[in-house]
Amino acid sequence: MHLIAYEAITSYGYALNDPVNAIDPDGNLIIFVNGFMYNQWANQDNRKTLSWYVNYGDKGDKPVLETFKNLNYRPYPGERTLAVNSPTYLGEHFSYWGNESNNKAGVGGLFSQIYDDYNTRYISASADNNSQATDRFAEGVKAGNNLIEQLESGEMKLGEKETIKIIGHSQGAAFAAGMVSVLAKHAKYSSKLEVVHYLSPHQPGDFKHPSNIEAHQWSTGGDNVSSTPSNLLTWLNGGSALYQID
């Protein structure tokens, strides 16, 4: 595990300033796991229906309890679906690391350029603001098993010499580690799992990464969400501090 303190990674710094070691012309699948989505969390409404009393005065009856479809239904967390181009919420794509019309945009596009790999899948690991890494890791285990099922069924294809790269951000780091834990133990896919990147991992001291898989942790001490424990955000985000992932 490489712990790297990044201060200025931009789209202008090709291959994270390591163009020799970060080129993978044969790779075929990059999986991006996003973290907390504030808008989804703030606007959540898990009620599928709403009920209230309606007075049908023309009949002289007493108010009747009626049930109506909640037009503002916005369940949270969203679906844990491996999607093409960008993550999905309520079946709709939303932008996170890139742009559906430009596969070189954003951080997702940067990694695609680094690995010269544009066969990408996205999954949202956005969870409650005070969620814990152990819970997100467990969800990642389920997603890892689902990925293997899709690969085995042919729903998702991976050539004989092609590899898998997984990139998890913030809350999605623990989720990504859960996926990795499954793949790393698999007789067939452990050898295909090439590398994992953890970007600004949230609660990095609360989950582990398999020692047989190359990984890079990108953290900065000035990250007020994932690295600095003594501030108001600690109460809001479940607590996190700067550690090297075990």
C-alpha positions in Angstrom: 0.0 0.0 0.0 1.4 3.4 -1.0 0.2 6.4 1.0 0.6 9.5 -1.1 0.0 13.0 0.2 -1.3 14.8 -2.9 -1.2 18.6 -3.0 -1.9 19.5 -6.6 -3.2 16.7 -8.8 -4.7 18.3 -11.9 -5.7 17.3 -15.4 -2.5 18.9 -16.5 -0.3 16.5 -14.6 -0.3 13.5 -17.0 -0.4 10.0 -15.3 -0.1 11.6 -11.8 3.4 12.6 -12.8 4.3 9.0 -13.3 3.8 8.3 -17.0 6.3 5.4 -17.1 4.6 3.2 -14.5 1.0 4.4 -15.0 0.4 3.3 -18.6 -1.6 0.2 -19.2 -2.3 -0.3 -23.0 -4.0 -3.7 -22.5 -6.3 -2.9 -19.6 -10.0 -3.0 -20.3 -12.2 -2.2 -17.2 -12.1 0.7 -14.7 -14.7 0.8 -12.0 -15.3 4.1 -10.2 -17.0 4.1 -6.8 -18.3 7.5 -5.8 -18.8 8.8 -2.3 -21.3 11.1 -0.5 -23.8 12.9 -2.6 -25.1 15.8 -0.6 -28.1 16.7 -2.9 -29.4 13.1 -2.8 -29.0 13.0 1.0 -30.6 16.4 1.7 -33.6 15.8 -0.6 -34.3 12.2 0.5 -37.9 11.2 1.0 -38.4 7.4 1.5 -42.2 7.5 1.7 -43.7 5.9 -1.4 -47.2 7.0 -0.4 -48.8 9.8 1.7 -52.1 9.6 3.5 -54.5 12.3 4.8 -58.2 12.7 5.4 -60.3 14.0 2.6 -63.7 15.6 3.3 -66.2 14.8 0.6 -68.7 17.3 1.8 -71.1 16.9 -1.1 -72.0 13.5 0.4 -72.2 14.7 3.9 -69.9 11.9 5.0 -67.1 12.1 7.6 -63.6 12.7 6.3 -62.1 9.6 4.6 -58.5 8.6 5.0 -57.1 8.4 1.5 -53.7 7.2 0.3 -51.8 9.0 -2.5 -48.6 8.4 -4.4 -45.8 10.6 -3.1 -44.6 12.6 -6.1 -41.5 13.6 -4.1 -40.4 10.0 -3.5 -36.6 10.1 -3.4 -35.3 7.1 -1.5 -31.8 7.3 -0.1 -29.3 5.7 -0.3 -29.8 5.1 -4.0 -29.3 1.9 -6.0 -26.0 0.1 -6.0 -25.9 -0.6 -9.7 -22.9 -0.9 -11.9 -23.7 1.6 -14.6 -22.0 2.7 -17.8 -20.8 6.3 -18.2 -21.8 7.6 -14.8 -23.6 6.4 -11.6 -27.4 6.3 -11.4 -30.0 7.5 -9.0 -33.6 6.6 -9.4 -32.6 5.2 -12.8 -31.1 8.5 -14.0 -27.5 9.1 -14.6 -25.8 11.9 -12.6 -22.4 13.5 -13.1 -19.7 12.8 -10.5 -16.2 12.4 -11.9 -16.8 13.1 -15.5 -19.2 13.9 -18.3 -21.3 11.4 -20.2 -20.6 13.3 -23.5 -16.8 13.6 -22.8 -15.0 10.5 -21.5 -11.9 12.6 -20.8 -13.6 15.1 -18.5 -13.2 15.3 -14.7 -11.2 13.0 -12.4 -12.8 9.9 -14.0 -11.6 11.1 -17.4 -8.1 11.7 -16.0 -7.8 8.1 -14.8 -9.2 6.9 -18.1 -6.4 8.8 -19.9 -3.8 7.6 -17.5 -4.7 4.0 -18.2 -5.8 4.6 -21.8 -8.9 2.7 -20.8 -12.4 4.0 -21.6 -14.4 0.9 -20.8 -15.7 2.2 -17.5 -18.4 1.3 -14.9 -19.7 3.5 -12.1 -21.4 2.6 -8.8 -22.6 5.0 -6.1 -21.6 4.3 -2.5 -23.2 7.4 -1.2 -24.5 6.6 2.3 -25.9 8.4 5.3 -23.8 11.2 6.5 -22.9 9.4 9.7 -22.4 6.0 8.1 -19.4 3.8 9.1 -16.7 2.3 7.0 -17.6 -1.3 8.1 -21.1 -1.0 6.8 -20.0 0.4 3.4 -17.3 -2.3 3.2 -20.1 -4.9 3.7 -22.1 -3.3 0.9 -19.0 -3.4 -1.3 -18.7 -7.2 -0.7 -22.2 -7.6 -2.1 -21.3 -5.5 -5.1 -18.1 -7.5 -5.6 -20.1 -10.7 -5.7 -22.5 -9.1 -8.2 -19.6 -8.0 -10.4 -18.3 -11.6 -10.5 -21.8 -12.8 -11.4 -22.0 -10.4 -14.3 -18.6 -11.4 -15.5 -19.4 -15.1 -15.3 -22.7 -14.7 -17.1 -21.2 -12.6 -19.9 -23.3 -9.6 -19.0 -20.0 -7.8 -18.6 -17.1 -9.0 -20.7 -13.4 -9.1 -19.9 -10.9 -10.5 -22.3 -8.3 -13.0 -21.4 -5.5 -10.5 -21.1 -7.6 -7.6 -19.8 -7.5 -6.4 -16.2 -9.7 -4.6 -13.7 -8.9 -1.3 -12.0 -11.0 0.0 -9.1 -11.0 3.6 -7.9 -12.9 4.6 -4.8 -13.5 8.1 -3.5 -14.4 9.4 0.0 -17.2 7.2 1.4 -16.7 5.0 -1.7 -13.2 3.9 -0.6 -14.4 1.5 2.0 -17.1 0.2 -0.4 -14.3 -0.3 -3.0 -12.2 -2.2 -0.5 -15.2 -4.5 0.1 -15.4 -5.2 -3.6 -11.6 -5.8 -3.7 -11.7 -8.2 -0.8 -14.0 -10.5 -2.8 -12.0 -10.3 -6.1 -8.7 -10.7 -4.3 -9.8 -14.2 -3.0 -11.3 -15.3 -6.3 -9.4 -18.1 -8.1 -10.0 -16.5 -11.5 -10.3 -12.7 -10.9 -7.6 -12.1 -8.3 -5.0 -12.2 -11.1 -7.1 -9.8 -13.2 -7.4 -7.2 -10.4 -4.5 -4.9 -11.4 -4.6 -1.9 -9.1 -6.8 0.0 -6.7 -6.7 3.8 -6.0 -8.3 5.2 -2.8 -8.9 9.0 -3.3 -9.5 11.0 -0.1 -10.7 7.8 1.7 -13.2 8.4 4.4 -12.5 6.6 7.7 -9.3 5.0 6.2 -8.3 3.5 9.6 -11.5 1.4 9.7 -11.1 -1.0 6.8 -8.4 -3.1 5.3 -7.0 -3.7 1.8 -5.8 -7.2 0.7 -2.0 -7.4 0.7 -1.8 -9.3 -2.6 -3.2 -6.4 -4.6 -1.4 -3.2 -5.6 -3.0 -0.1 -4.1 -2.4 3.6 -3.8 -3.9 5.9 -1.1 -4.2 9.5 -2.1 -4.8 11.6 1.1 -4.0 15.1 2.2 -3.8 16.4 5.8 -5.8 19.5 4.9 -8.9 17.5 3.9 -11.5 18.8 6.4 -13.9 16.0 5.6 -11.8 12.8 5.7 -8.5 13.8 7.4 -9.1 16.3 10.1 -11.0 14.9 13.2 -11.3 18.1 15.3 -14.0 20.2 13.6 -17.7 20.5 13.3 -17.8 18.1 10.3 -16.7 15.2 12.6 -20.2 15.4 14.2 -21.8 15.5 10.8 -19.9 12.9 8.9 -19.5 10.0 11.3 -15.9 10.8 12.2 -12.8 10.4 10.1 -9.1 11.1 10.5 -5.9 10.7 8.4 -4.6 7.2 8.6 -2.8 4.8 6.3 -5.1 2.0 5.2 -4.0 -1.3 6.7 
